[in-house]
Amino acid sequence: MTEFTLAAGAIIGISAVIFWRLINGKTVYNRLLASGAVGTNAIALMAVTGFIFERPDMFVDLALTYALLNFIGVVAAGKYLERHGRDEEEAERS
Amino acid sequence: MSIVAIIVLASGLFFLAVTAIGLIRLPDFFTRVHAVSKSETLGIALVLLGLMIHEGFSQVSLKLALVVVFVAIANPVGAHVLTRAAVRTGLLPWRRPKGGD
């Protein structure tokens, strides 16, 4: 049990480091990339949390669902920015 | 928990830490995509593989293998979509600043 707690703490610390880029990114693409990386870390965190509470059968389903939602969110935001991103960049610059 | 599972899980955490360091230290968006899309995929695959070794052969480890396969497909596709959007909206790559480093 204690190994899983240590692993969960390490994943939370790594996500906290990525949050600096999520807050302080220079462009919208950097922030979106960091948000996707935090979401991918959350998948591993959910799987480890299931082993901490000794209910992995429930938390694995949550991790699978979260992986699907994270992928759909990143792809939707990327396709949207591919069409409308230039206007937003120019509005940010001016 | 067996020693093999601990080693595999710790190496996965190492690659996740490499991802975080690359995301902080690299100079522009395209190099950061390089850090995230490969190192993050390998890191999460190794973490889930360590959990699968700990669990043994069961329904839970089968679902964890499904998560690994899905992330291995989805993570590079997401990085590619973001990079293509950045290129097509005119984000320029990083150049070394003039006047030395």
N, CA and C atoms of all chains as a GROMACS GRO file, in nm:
protein
  585
    1MET      N    1   0.082  -0.120   0.000
    1MET     CA    2   0.000   0.000   0.000
    1MET      C    3   0.085   0.125   0.000
    2THR      N    4   0.192   0.125   0.078
    2THR     CA    5   0.271   0.248   0.090
    2THR      C    6   0.345   0.282  -0.040
    3GLU      N    7   0.379   0.178  -0.120
    3GLU     CA    8   0.441   0.208  -0.250
    3GLU      C    9   0.344   0.283  -0.339
    4PHE      N   10   0.217   0.243  -0.336
    4PHE     CA   11   0.119   0.310  -0.420
    4PHE      C   12   0.096   0.454  -0.374
    5THR      N   13   0.100   0.476  -0.242
    5THR     CA   14   0.085   0.613  -0.192
    5THR      C   15   0.200   0.700  -0.237
    6LEU      N   16   0.322   0.645  -0.232
    6LEU     CA   17   0.439   0.720  -0.280
    6LEU      C   18   0.427   0.752  -0.428
    7ALA      N   19   0.381   0.654  -0.507
    7ALA     CA   20   0.368   0.676  -0.651
    7ALA      C   21   0.263   0.784  -0.680
    8ALA      N   22   0.151   0.782  -0.602
    8ALA     CA   23   0.048   0.885  -0.623
    8ALA      C   24   0.101   1.023  -0.587
    9GLY      N   25   0.181   1.031  -0.480
    9GLY     CA   26   0.240   1.159  -0.444
    9GLY      C   27   0.336   1.209  -0.550
   10ALA      N   28   0.414   1.117  -0.610
   10ALA     CA   29   0.507   1.157  -0.716
   10ALA      C   30   0.431   1.207  -0.838
   11ILE      N   31   0.321   1.141  -0.873
   11ILE     CA   32   0.244   1.185  -0.991
   11ILE      C   33   0.182   1.322  -0.965
   12ILE      N   34   0.136   1.346  -0.840
   12ILE     CA   35   0.078   1.477  -0.808
   12ILE      C   36   0.186   1.585  -0.816
   13GLY      N   37   0.308   1.555  -0.768
   13GLY     CA   38   0.416   1.653  -0.776
   13GLY      C   39   0.453   1.686  -0.919
   14ILE      N   40   0.459   1.581  -1.006
   14ILE     CA   41   0.491   1.603  -1.147
   14ILE      C   42   0.383   1.688  -1.213
   15SER      N   43   0.257   1.663  -1.180
   15SER     CA   44   0.148   1.743  -1.236
   15SER      C   45   0.155   1.888  -1.189
   16ALA      N   46   0.201   1.908  -1.065
   16ALA     CA   47   0.215   2.045  -1.015
   16ALA      C   48   0.323   2.120  -1.093
   17VAL      N   49   0.431   2.049  -1.133
   17VAL     CA   50   0.535   2.113  -1.214
   17VAL      C   51   0.477   2.151  -1.351
   18ILE      N   52   0.394   2.062  -1.409
   18ILE     CA   53   0.337   2.091  -1.541
   18ILE      C   54   0.239   2.208  -1.530
   19PHE      N   55   0.174   2.224  -1.413
   19PHE     CA   56   0.080   2.335  -1.396
   19PHE      C   57   0.147   2.470  -1.412
   20TRP      N   58   0.277   2.480  -1.387
   20TRP     CA   59   0.345   2.607  -1.408
   20TRP      C   60   0.339   2.646  -1.556
   21ARG      N   61   0.360   2.549  -1.643
   21ARG     CA   62   0.349   2.578  -1.786
   21ARG      C   63   0.205   2.606  -1.826
   22LEU      N   64   0.111   2.540  -1.760
   22LEU     CA   65  -0.031   2.561  -1.791
   22LEU      C   66  -0.074   2.703  -1.755
   23ILE      N   67  -0.020   2.757  -1.647
   23ILE     CA   68  -0.056   2.894  -1.608
   23ILE      C   69   0.024   2.995  -1.688
   24ASN      N   70   0.154   2.968  -1.711
   24ASN     CA   71   0.247   3.067  -1.760
   24ASN      C   72   0.284   3.047  -1.906
   25GLY      N   73   0.208   2.965  -1.982
   25GLY     CA   74   0.244   2.941  -2.121
   25GLY      C   75   0.233   3.066  -2.206
   26LYS      N   76   0.323   3.077  -2.305
   26LYS     CA   77   0.325   3.201  -2.385
   26LYS      C   78   0.210   3.204  -2.485
   27THR      N   79   0.176   3.090  -2.547
   27THR     CA   80   0.069   3.087  -2.646
   27THR      C   81  -0.040   2.992  -2.601
   28VAL      N   82  -0.151   2.994  -2.675
   28VAL     CA   83  -0.264   2.908  -2.638
   28VAL      C   84  -0.227   2.762  -2.661
   29TYR      N   85  -0.135   2.735  -2.758
   29TYR     CA   86  -0.097   2.596  -2.785
   29TYR      C   87  -0.017   2.537  -2.669
   30ASN      N   88   0.068   2.618  -2.608
   30ASN     CA   89   0.143   2.569  -2.492
   30ASN      C   90   0.049   2.532  -2.378
   31ARG      N   91  -0.049   2.617  -2.354
   31ARG     CA   92  -0.142   2.588  -2.244
   31ARG      C   93  -0.223   2.463  -2.274
   32LEU      N   94  -0.263   2.448  -2.401
   32LEU     CA   95  -0.342   2.330  -2.437
   32LEU      C   96  -0.260   2.202  -2.425
   33LEU      N   97  -0.132   2.211  -2.465
   33LEU     CA   98  -0.044   2.094  -2.454
   33LEU      C   99  -0.022   2.056  -2.308
   34ALA      N  100  -0.002   2.157  -2.222
   34ALA     CA  101   0.018   2.127  -2.080
   34ALA      C  102  -0.109   2.070  -2.018
   35SER      N  103  -0.225   2.120  -2.062
   35SER     CA  104  -0.349   2.065  -2.007
   35SER      C  105  -0.369   1.919  -2.048
   36GLY      N  106  -0.330   1.887  -2.172
   36GLY     CA  107  -0.335   1.747  -2.214
   36GLY      C  108  -0.239   1.659  -2.137
   37ALA      N  109  -0.121   1.713  -2.104
   37ALA     CA  110  -0.024   1.634  -2.027
   37ALA      C  111  -0.075   1.610  -1.885
   38VAL      N  112  -0.139   1.711  -1.825
   38VAL     CA  113  -0.196   1.693  -1.691
   38VAL      C  114  -0.307   1.588  -1.695
   39GLY      N  115  -0.388   1.592  -1.802
   39GLY     CA  116  -0.493   1.492  -1.815
   39GLY      C  117  -0.439   1.352  -1.829
   40THR      N  118  -0.328   1.337  -1.903
   40THR     CA  119  -0.268   1.204  -1.916
   40THR      C  120  -0.210   1.157  -1.784
   41ASN      N  121  -0.153   1.252  -1.705
   41ASN     CA  122  -0.106   1.213  -1.572
   41ASN      C  123  -0.223   1.171  -1.483
   42ALA      N  124  -0.339   1.233  -1.502
   42ALA     CA  125  -0.454   1.200  -1.419
   42ALA      C  126  -0.501   1.057  -1.444
   43ILE      N  127  -0.480   1.005  -1.568
   43ILE     CA  128  -0.515   0.865  -1.595
   43ILE      C  129  -0.433   0.771  -1.506
   44ALA      N  130  -0.300   0.795  -1.505
   44ALA     CA  131  -0.213   0.713  -1.420
   44ALA      C  132  -0.248   0.730  -1.273
   45LEU      N  133  -0.282   0.854  -1.233
   45LEU     CA  134  -0.316   0.879  -1.092
   45LEU      C  135  -0.442   0.803  -1.052
   46MET      N  136  -0.542   0.797  -1.143
   46MET     CA  137  -0.664   0.724  -1.112
   46MET      C  138  -0.638   0.574  -1.098
   47ALA      N  139  -0.554   0.519  -1.186
   47ALA     CA  140  -0.524   0.376  -1.177
   47ALA      C  141  -0.451   0.345  -1.047
   48VAL      N  142  -0.355   0.431  -1.006
   48VAL     CA  143  -0.282   0.407  -0.881
   48VAL      C  144  -0.374   0.424  -0.761
   49THR      N  145  -0.467   0.522  -0.768
   49THR     CA  146  -0.561   0.544  -0.657
   49THR      C  147  -0.650   0.423  -0.633
   50GLY      N  148  -0.688   0.356  -0.742
   50GLY     CA  149  -0.765   0.233  -0.726
   50GLY      C  150  -0.691   0.127  -0.647
   51PHE      N  151  -0.559   0.119  -0.667
   51PHE     CA  152  -0.482   0.021  -0.590
   51PHE      C  153  -0.458   0.066  -0.446
   52ILE      N  154  -0.459   0.198  -0.420
   52ILE     CA  155  -0.447   0.245  -0.282
   52ILE      C  156  -0.570   0.202  -0.202
   53PHE      N  157  -0.688   0.227  -0.257
   53PHE     CA  158  -0.812   0.195  -0.184
   53PHE      C  159  -0.857   0.052  -0.203
   54GLU      N  160  -0.777  -0.029  -0.276
   54GLU     CA  161  -0.805  -0.171  -0.299
   54GLU      C  162  -0.938  -0.192  -0.368
   55ARG      N  163  -0.975  -0.097  -0.455
   55ARG     CA  164  -1.092  -0.115  -0.541
   55ARG      C  165  -1.051  -0.086  -0.687
   56PRO      N  166  -0.955  -0.161  -0.742
   56PRO     CA  167  -0.909  -0.125  -0.877
   56PRO      C  168  -1.012  -0.150  -0.986
   57ASP      N  169  -1.111  -0.239  -0.959
   57ASP     CA  170  -1.210  -0.268  -1.063
   57ASP      C  171  -1.297  -0.148  -1.094
   58MET      N  172  -1.320  -0.061  -0.993
   58MET     CA  173  -1.400   0.058  -1.018
   58MET      C  174  -1.315   0.169  -1.079
   59PHE      N  175  -1.194   0.191  -1.026
   59PHE     CA  176  -1.116   0.306  -1.071
   59PHE      C  177  -1.058   0.286  -1.211
   60VAL      N  178  -1.042   0.161  -1.253
   60VAL     CA  179  -0.992   0.138  -1.388
   60VAL      C  180  -1.094   0.183  -1.493
   61ASP      N  181  -1.222   0.162  -1.462
   61ASP     CA  182  -1.326   0.211  -1.554
   61ASP      C  183  -1.323   0.363  -1.563
   62LEU      N  184  -1.302   0.428  -1.446
   62LEU     CA  185  -1.293   0.574  -1.447
   62LEU      C  186  -1.173   0.620  -1.531
   63ALA      N  187  -1.060   0.550  -1.519
   63ALA     CA  188  -0.941   0.588  -1.594
   63ALA      C  189  -0.964   0.573  -1.744
   64LEU      N  190  -1.032   0.466  -1.784
   64LEU     CA  191  -1.060   0.444  -1.926
   64LEU      C  192  -1.151   0.554  -1.981
   65THR      N  193  -1.255   0.590  -1.904
   65THR     CA  194  -1.345   0.697  -1.947
   65THR      C  195  -1.273   0.831  -1.955
   66TYR      N  196  -1.184   0.855  -1.858
   66TYR     CA  197  -1.112   0.982  -1.858
   66TYR      C  198  -1.016   0.990  -1.976
   67ALA      N  199  -0.958   0.876  -2.015
   67ALA     CA  200  -0.870   0.876  -2.132
   67ALA      C  201  -0.947   0.914  -2.258
   68LEU      N  202  -1.067   0.858  -2.273
   68LEU     CA  203  -1.150   0.892  -2.388
   68LEU      C  204  -1.185   1.041  -2.391
   69LEU      N  205  -1.228   1.095  -2.274
   69LEU     CA  206  -1.271   1.235  -2.271
   69LEU      C  207  -1.154   1.329  -2.295
   70ASN      N  208  -1.036   1.294  -2.241
   70ASN     CA  209  -0.918   1.378  -2.260
   70ASN      C  210  -0.879   1.384  -2.407
   71PHE      N  211  -0.882   1.269  -2.474
   71PHE     CA  212  -0.848   1.266  -2.617
   71PHE      C  213  -0.946   1.348  -2.700
   72ILE      N  214  -1.076   1.333  -2.669
   72ILE     CA  215  -1.176   1.407  -2.746
   72ILE      C  216  -1.161   1.557  -2.723
   73GLY      N  217  -1.131   1.598  -2.598
   73GLY     CA  218  -1.114   1.739  -2.570
   73GLY      C  219  -0.997   1.800  -2.643
   74VAL      N  220  -0.882   1.729  -2.644
   74VAL     CA  221  -0.763   1.783  -2.711
   74VAL      C  222  -0.786   1.793  -2.862
   75VAL      N  223  -0.847   1.689  -2.922
   75VAL     CA  224  -0.868   1.690  -3.066
   75VAL      C  225  -0.969   1.798  -3.105
   76ALA      N  226  -1.075   1.815  -3.024
   76ALA     CA  227  -1.175   1.917  -3.056
   76ALA      C  228  -1.114   2.056  -3.048
   77ALA      N  229  -1.037   2.084  -2.944
   77ALA     CA  230  -0.975   2.216  -2.931
   77ALA      C  231  -0.873   2.239  -3.042
   78GLY      N  232  -0.799   2.134  -3.081
   78GLY     CA  233  -0.701   2.149  -3.189
   78GLY      C  234  -0.768   2.178  -3.322
   79LYS      N  235  -0.876   2.107  -3.353
   79LYS     CA  236  -0.944   2.133  -3.480
   79LYS      C  237  -1.008   2.271  -3.482
   80TYR      N  238  -1.060   2.315  -3.366
   80TYR     CA  239  -1.118   2.449  -3.359
   80TYR      C  240  -1.011   2.556  -3.382
   81LEU      N  241  -0.895   2.540  -3.317
   81LEU     CA  242  -0.790   2.640  -3.332
   81LEU      C  243  -0.730   2.638  -3.471
   82GLU      N  244  -0.734   2.523  -3.538
   82GLU     CA  245  -0.681   2.518  -3.674
   82GLU      C  246  -0.762   2.608  -3.767
   83ARG      N  247  -0.892   2.621  -3.739
   83ARG     CA  248  -0.975   2.706  -3.823
   83ARG      C  249  -0.978   2.850  -3.776
   84HIS      N  250  -0.982   2.872  -3.643
   84HIS     CA  251  -1.003   3.008  -3.591
   84HIS      C  252  -0.882   3.061  -3.515
   85GLY      N  253  -0.769   2.990  -3.518
   85GLY     CA  254  -0.659   3.029  -3.429
   85GLY      C  255  -0.593   3.159  -3.466
   86ARG      N  256  -0.587   3.189  -3.598
   86ARG     CA  257  -0.513   3.308  -3.639
   86ARG      C  258  -0.579   3.436  -3.587
   87ASP      N  259  -0.712   3.439  -3.589
   87ASP     CA  260  -0.780   3.557  -3.539
   87ASP      C  261  -0.750   3.579  -3.391
   88GLU      N  262  -0.747   3.468  -3.317
   88GLU     CA  263  -0.723   3.481  -3.175
   88GLU      C  264  -0.580   3.529  -3.147
   89GLU      N  265  -0.484   3.474  -3.225
   89GLU     CA  266  -0.346   3.519  -3.207
   89GLU      C  267  -0.332   3.668  -3.237
   90GLU      N  268  -0.396   3.713  -3.346
   90GLU     CA  269  -0.383   3.855  -3.380
   90GLU      C  270  -0.453   3.943  -3.278
   91ALA      N  271  -0.565   3.893  -3.224
   91ALA     CA  272  -0.633   3.971  -3.121
   91ALA      C  273  -0.548   3.978  -2.995
   92GLU      N  274  -0.473   3.867  -2.967
   92GLU     CA  275  -0.389   3.868  -2.849
   92GLU      C  276  -0.271   3.963  -2.866
   93ARG      N  277  -0.221   3.969  -2.992
   93ARG     CA  278  -0.103   4.052  -3.016
   93ARG      C  279  -0.138   4.201  -3.012
   94SER      N  280  -0.256   4.236  -3.062
   94SER     CA  281  -0.290   4.378  -3.071
   94SER      C  282  -0.349   4.430  -2.939
   95MET      N  283   0.419  -0.654  -0.279
   95MET     CA  284   0.445  -0.603  -0.414
   95MET      C  285   0.582  -0.652  -0.458
   96SER      N  286   0.588  -0.712  -0.575
   96SER     CA  287   0.714  -0.773  -0.617
   96SER      C  288   0.812  -0.666  -0.663
   97ILE      N  289   0.940  -0.705  -0.666
   97ILE     CA  290   1.045  -0.608  -0.698
   97ILE      C  291   1.039  -0.568  -0.845
   98VAL      N  292   0.994  -0.659  -0.932
   98VAL     CA  293   0.984  -0.626  -1.074
   98VAL      C  294   0.880  -0.517  -1.098
   99ALA      N  295   0.765  -0.529  -1.028
   99ALA     CA  296   0.660  -0.428  -1.044
   99ALA      C  297   0.708  -0.293  -0.994
  100ILE      N  298   0.783  -0.293  -0.883
  100ILE     CA  299   0.833  -0.165  -0.829
  100ILE      C  300   0.930  -0.101  -0.928
  101ILE      N  301   1.019  -0.182  -0.988
  101ILE     CA  302   1.117  -0.126  -1.082
  101ILE      C  303   1.046  -0.068  -1.205
  102VAL      N  304   0.949  -0.142  -1.259
  102VAL     CA  305   0.880  -0.093  -1.379
  102VAL      C  306   0.802   0.033  -1.348
  103LEU      N  307   0.734   0.037  -1.232
  103LEU     CA  308   0.655   0.155  -1.196
  103LEU      C  309   0.745   0.276  -1.172
  104ALA      N  310   0.861   0.253  -1.109
  104ALA     CA  311   0.952   0.365  -1.083
  104ALA      C  312   1.012   0.420  -1.213
  105SER      N  313   1.039   0.331  -1.309
  105SER     CA  314   1.091   0.381  -1.437
  105SER      C  315   0.983   0.460  -1.512
  106GLY      N  316   0.856   0.418  -1.498
  106GLY     CA  317   0.748   0.496  -1.556
  106GLY      C  318   0.738   0.634  -1.494
  107LEU      N  319   0.754   0.642  -1.361
  107LEU     CA  320   0.753   0.773  -1.294
  107LEU      C  321   0.870   0.858  -1.339
  108PHE      N  322   0.986   0.793  -1.367
  108PHE     CA  323   1.102   0.867  -1.418
  108PHE      C  324   1.070   0.933  -1.552
  109PHE      N  325   1.003   0.857  -1.641
  109PHE     CA  326   0.973   0.916  -1.772
  109PHE      C  327   0.867   1.026  -1.761
  110LEU      N  328   0.774   1.013  -1.666
  110LEU     CA  329   0.678   1.122  -1.644
  110LEU      C  330   0.750   1.247  -1.594
  111ALA      N  331   0.851   1.229  -1.508
  111ALA     CA  332   0.929   1.344  -1.461
  111ALA      C  333   1.008   1.407  -1.574
  112VAL      N  334   1.060   1.324  -1.666
  112VAL     CA  335   1.130   1.378  -1.784
  112VAL      C  336   1.036   1.464  -1.867
  113THR      N  337   0.910   1.421  -1.879
  113THR     CA  338   0.811   1.501  -1.950
  113THR      C  339   0.793   1.637  -1.887
  114ALA      N  340   0.780   1.639  -1.753
  114ALA     CA  341   0.758   1.768  -1.684
  114ALA      C  342   0.879   1.859  -1.702
  115ILE      N  343   1.000   1.802  -1.692
  115ILE     CA  344   1.121   1.885  -1.706
  115ILE      C  345   1.131   1.940  -1.848
  116GLY      N  346   1.099   1.855  -1.948
  116GLY     CA  347   1.104   1.902  -2.086
  116GLY      C  348   1.001   2.010  -2.112
  117LEU      N  349   0.884   1.997  -2.051
  117LEU     CA  350   0.779   2.098  -2.071
  117LEU      C  351   0.818   2.231  -2.009
  118ILE      N  352   0.898   2.228  -1.904
  118ILE     CA  353   0.940   2.354  -1.842
  118ILE      C  354   1.061   2.413  -1.914
  119ARG      N  355   1.159   2.331  -1.950
  119ARG     CA  356   1.290   2.382  -1.989
  119ARG      C  357   1.304   2.409  -2.138
  120LEU      N  358   1.229   2.339  -2.224
  120LEU     CA  359   1.251   2.354  -2.367
  120LEU      C  360   1.198   2.488  -2.417
  121PRO      N  361   1.258   2.541  -2.526
  121PRO     CA  362   1.234   2.683  -2.557
  121PRO      C  363   1.103   2.716  -2.626
  122ASP      N  364   1.046   2.630  -2.711
  122ASP     CA  365   0.924   2.671  -2.779
  122ASP      C  366   0.825   2.557  -2.790
  123PHE      N  367   0.712   2.582  -2.858
  123PHE     CA  368   0.602   2.487  -2.857
  123PHE      C  369   0.638   2.356  -2.924
  124PHE      N  370   0.711   2.360  -3.036
  124PHE     CA  371   0.736   2.237  -3.112
  124PHE      C  372   0.828   2.141  -3.037
  125THR      N  373   0.928   2.195  -2.970
  125THR     CA  374   1.015   2.108  -2.890
  125THR      C  375   0.940   2.053  -2.769
  126ARG      N  376   0.846   2.130  -2.717
  126ARG     CA  377   0.767   2.079  -2.604
  126ARG      C  378   0.674   1.966  -2.649
  127VAL      N  379   0.623   1.976  -2.771
  127VAL     CA  380   0.544   1.866  -2.824
  127VAL      C  381   0.629   1.740  -2.834
  128HIS      N  382   0.754   1.756  -2.875
  128HIS     CA  383   0.846   1.644  -2.881
  128HIS      C  384   0.863   1.578  -2.746
  129ALA      N  385   0.869   1.660  -2.638
  129ALA     CA  386   0.883   1.602  -2.505
  129ALA      C  387   0.757   1.530  -2.462
  130VAL      N  388   0.641   1.592  -2.487
  130VAL     CA  389   0.518   1.535  -2.433
  130VAL      C  390   0.476   1.409  -2.507
  131SER      N  391   0.478   1.412  -2.642
  131SER     CA  392   0.413   1.304  -2.716
  131SER      C  393   0.484   1.171  -2.699
  132LYS      N  394   0.616   1.170  -2.688
  132LYS     CA  395   0.686   1.041  -2.675
  132LYS      C  396   0.708   1.000  -2.531
  133SER      N  397   0.765   1.092  -2.451
  133SER     CA  398   0.804   1.053  -2.315
  133SER      C  399   0.682   1.027  -2.228
  134GLU      N  400   0.576   1.106  -2.249
  134GLU     CA  401   0.455   1.086  -2.169
  134GLU      C  402   0.391   0.951  -2.200
  135THR      N  403   0.388   0.914  -2.329
  135THR     CA  404   0.328   0.786  -2.366
  135THR      C  405   0.402   0.670  -2.304
  136LEU      N  406   0.536   0.674  -2.313
  136LEU     CA  407   0.616   0.566  -2.255
  136LEU      C  408   0.602   0.562  -2.103
  137GLY      N  409   0.596   0.680  -2.039
  137GLY     CA  410   0.585   0.684  -1.894
  137GLY      C  411   0.456   0.623  -1.844
  138ILE      N  412   0.344   0.662  -1.907
  138ILE     CA  413   0.216   0.610  -1.857
  138ILE      C  414   0.203   0.462  -1.891
  139ALA      N  415   0.261   0.417  -2.004
  139ALA     CA  416   0.257   0.275  -2.037
  139ALA      C  417   0.335   0.194  -1.934
  140LEU      N  418   0.450   0.246  -1.889
  140LEU     CA  419   0.528   0.172  -1.790
  140LEU      C  420   0.460   0.171  -1.654
  141VAL      N  421   0.397   0.283  -1.614
  141VAL     CA  422   0.325   0.286  -1.485
  141VAL      C  423   0.212   0.183  -1.486
  142LEU      N  424   0.133   0.182  -1.593
  142LEU     CA  425   0.021   0.087  -1.598
  142LEU      C  426   0.070  -0.056  -1.612
  143LEU      N  427   0.187  -0.076  -1.678
  143LEU     CA  428   0.244  -0.211  -1.687
  143LEU      C  429   0.288  -0.261  -1.551
  144GLY      N  430   0.344  -0.170  -1.468
  144GLY     CA  431   0.379  -0.208  -1.332
  144GLY      C  432   0.258  -0.250  -1.251
  145LEU      N  433   0.148  -0.176  -1.266
  145LEU     CA  434   0.024  -0.214  -1.196
  145LEU      C  435  -0.029  -0.348  -1.246
  146MET      N  436  -0.013  -0.374  -1.379
  146MET     CA  437  -0.057  -0.503  -1.434
  146MET      C  438   0.024  -0.618  -1.379
  147ILE      N  439   0.156  -0.598  -1.364
  147ILE     CA  440   0.241  -0.703  -1.308
  147ILE      C  441   0.202  -0.730  -1.162
  148HIS      N  442   0.170  -0.624  -1.088
  148HIS     CA  443   0.127  -0.641  -0.950
  148HIS      C  444  -0.006  -0.715  -0.941
  149GLU      N  445  -0.096  -0.686  -1.033
  149GLU     CA  446  -0.231  -0.743  -1.025
  149GLU      C  447  -0.233  -0.890  -1.069
  150GLY      N  448  -0.150  -0.925  -1.166
  150GLY     CA  449  -0.161  -1.060  -1.221
  150GLY      C  450  -0.263  -1.062  -1.333
  151PHE      N  451  -0.295  -1.183  -1.382
  151PHE     CA  452  -0.387  -1.193  -1.494
  151PHE      C  453  -0.530  -1.193  -1.444
  152SER      N  454  -0.603  -1.084  -1.470
  152SER     CA  455  -0.744  -1.075  -1.428
  152SER      C  456  -0.813  -0.976  -1.521
  153GLN      N  457  -0.938  -0.947  -1.487
  153GLN     CA  458  -1.013  -0.853  -1.568
  153GLN      C  459  -0.957  -0.711  -1.555
  154VAL      N  460  -0.910  -0.678  -1.434
  154VAL     CA  461  -0.855  -0.545  -1.412
  154VAL      C  462  -0.730  -0.522  -1.498
  155SER      N  463  -0.641  -0.623  -1.502
  155SER     CA  464  -0.520  -0.604  -1.582
  155SER      C  465  -0.551  -0.601  -1.730
  156LEU      N  466  -0.658  -0.670  -1.771
  156LEU     CA  467  -0.700  -0.663  -1.911
  156LEU      C  468  -0.748  -0.522  -1.946
  157LYS      N  469  -0.823  -0.460  -1.853
  157LYS     CA  470  -0.869  -0.323  -1.877
  157LYS      C  471  -0.753  -0.226  -1.875
  158LEU      N  472  -0.653  -0.251  -1.789
  158LEU     CA  473  -0.534  -0.165  -1.789
  158LEU      C  474  -0.460  -0.175  -1.922
  159ALA      N  475  -0.454  -0.296  -1.978
  159ALA     CA  476  -0.391  -0.313  -2.110
  159ALA      C  477  -0.468  -0.237  -2.216
  160LEU      N  478  -0.602  -0.233  -2.201
  160LEU     CA  479  -0.684  -0.156  -2.295
  160LEU      C  480  -0.653  -0.008  -2.285
  161VAL      N  481  -0.634   0.042  -2.160
  161VAL     CA  482  -0.598   0.183  -2.141
  161VAL      C  483  -0.463   0.212  -2.206
  162VAL      N  484  -0.366   0.119  -2.190
  162VAL     CA  485  -0.233   0.140  -2.249
  162VAL      C  486  -0.243   0.149  -2.401
  163VAL      N  487  -0.320   0.058  -2.462
  163VAL     CA  488  -0.333   0.059  -2.608
  163VAL      C  489  -0.401   0.188  -2.654
  164PHE      N  490  -0.505   0.231  -2.582
  164PHE     CA  491  -0.576   0.352  -2.622
  164PHE      C  492  -0.488   0.475  -2.609
  165VAL      N  493  -0.412   0.485  -2.498
  165VAL     CA  494  -0.325   0.602  -2.480
  165VAL      C  495  -0.214   0.602  -2.586
  166ALA      N  496  -0.163   0.484  -2.619
  166ALA     CA  497  -0.057   0.477  -2.721
  166ALA      C  498  -0.108   0.521  -2.858
  167ILE      N  499  -0.238   0.507  -2.883
  167ILE     CA  500  -0.292   0.559  -3.009
  167ILE      C  501  -0.327   0.706  -2.995
  168ALA      N  502  -0.392   0.744  -2.883
  168ALA     CA  503  -0.454   0.877  -2.873
  168ALA      C  504  -0.353   0.987  -2.846
  169ASN      N  505  -0.249   0.960  -2.769
  169ASN     CA  506  -0.157   1.068  -2.729
  169ASN      C  507  -0.078   1.124  -2.847
  170PRO      N  508  -0.019   1.040  -2.936
  170PRO     CA  509   0.047   1.098  -3.053
  170PRO      C  510  -0.049   1.165  -3.150
  171VAL      N  511  -0.173   1.113  -3.160
  171VAL     CA  512  -0.270   1.177  -3.249
  171VAL      C  513  -0.306   1.316  -3.198
  172GLY      N  514  -0.326   1.329  -3.068
  172GLY     CA  515  -0.355   1.460  -3.011
  172GLY      C  516  -0.241   1.558  -3.030
  173ALA      N  517  -0.117   1.511  -3.010
  173ALA     CA  518   0.000   1.598  -3.030
  173ALA      C  519   0.011   1.640  -3.177
  174HIS      N  520  -0.021   1.549  -3.268
  174HIS     CA  521  -0.014   1.582  -3.410
  174HIS      C  522  -0.120   1.684  -3.449
  175VAL      N  523  -0.241   1.671  -3.393
  175VAL     CA  524  -0.346   1.768  -3.422
  175VAL      C  525  -0.306   1.907  -3.374
  176LEU      N  526  -0.251   1.914  -3.252
  176LEU     CA  527  -0.209   2.044  -3.199
  176LEU      C  528  -0.096   2.105  -3.281
  177THR      N  529   0.001   2.021  -3.323
  177THR     CA  530   0.113   2.074  -3.399
  177THR      C  531   0.069   2.122  -3.536
  178ARG      N  532  -0.023   2.049  -3.600
  178ARG     CA  533  -0.071   2.093  -3.731
  178ARG      C  534  -0.149   2.223  -3.720
  179ALA      N  535  -0.228   2.238  -3.612
  179ALA     CA  536  -0.299   2.364  -3.592
  179ALA      C  537  -0.201   2.478  -3.572
  180ALA      N  538  -0.093   2.453  -3.496
  180ALA     CA  539   0.005   2.560  -3.472
  180ALA      C  540   0.077   2.599  -3.600
  181VAL      N  541   0.112   2.500  -3.685
  181VAL     CA  542   0.183   2.532  -3.810
  181VAL      C  543   0.091   2.608  -3.904
  182ARG      N  544  -0.034   2.565  -3.915
  182ARG     CA  545  -0.123   2.628  -4.011
  182ARG      C  546  -0.169   2.767  -3.968
  183THR      N  547  -0.160   2.798  -3.839
  183THR     CA  548  -0.193   2.934  -3.797
  183THR      C  549  -0.068   3.020  -3.786
  184GLY      N  550   0.047   2.970  -3.834
  184GLY     CA  551   0.163   3.057  -3.849
  184GLY      C  552   0.248   3.076  -3.726
  185LEU      N  553   0.254   2.977  -3.637
  185LEU     CA  554   0.346   2.986  -3.524
  185LEU      C  555   0.486   2.953  -3.573
  186LEU      N  556   0.583   3.041  -3.545
  186LEU     CA  557   0.719   3.023  -3.598
  186LEU      C  558   0.803   2.942  -3.502
  187PRO      N  559   0.896   2.859  -3.555
  187PRO     CA  560   0.987   2.784  -3.467
  187PRO      C  561   1.086   2.875  -3.397
  188TRP      N  562   1.148   2.818  -3.296
  188TRP     CA  563   1.243   2.893  -3.214
  188TRP      C  564   1.373   2.913  -3.288
  189ARG      N  565   1.432   3.033  -3.281
  189ARG     CA  566   1.567   3.058  -3.331
  189ARG      C  567   1.654   3.103  -3.214
  190ARG      N  568   1.783   3.072  -3.230
  190ARG     CA  569   1.876   3.118  -3.126
  190ARG      C  570   1.883   3.271  -3.131
  191PRO      N  571   1.867   3.338  -3.018
  191PRO     CA  572   1.868   3.485  -3.022
  191PRO      C  573   2.005   3.540  -3.062
  192LYS      N  574   2.001   3.652  -3.134
  192LYS     CA  575   2.126   3.711  -3.185
  192LYS      C  576   2.208   3.770  -3.070
  193GLY      N  577   2.339   3.776  -3.093
  193GLY     CA  578   2.428   3.832  -2.992
  193GLY      C  579   2.472   3.729  -2.890
  194GLY      N  580   2.492   3.605  -2.935
  194GLY     CA  581   2.546   3.501  -2.848
  194GLY      C  582   2.443   3.450  -2.750
  195ASP      N  583   2.483   3.352  -2.670
  195ASP     CA  584   2.392   3.295  -2.574
  195ASP      C  585   2.427   3.346  -2.435
   0.00000   0.00000   0.00000
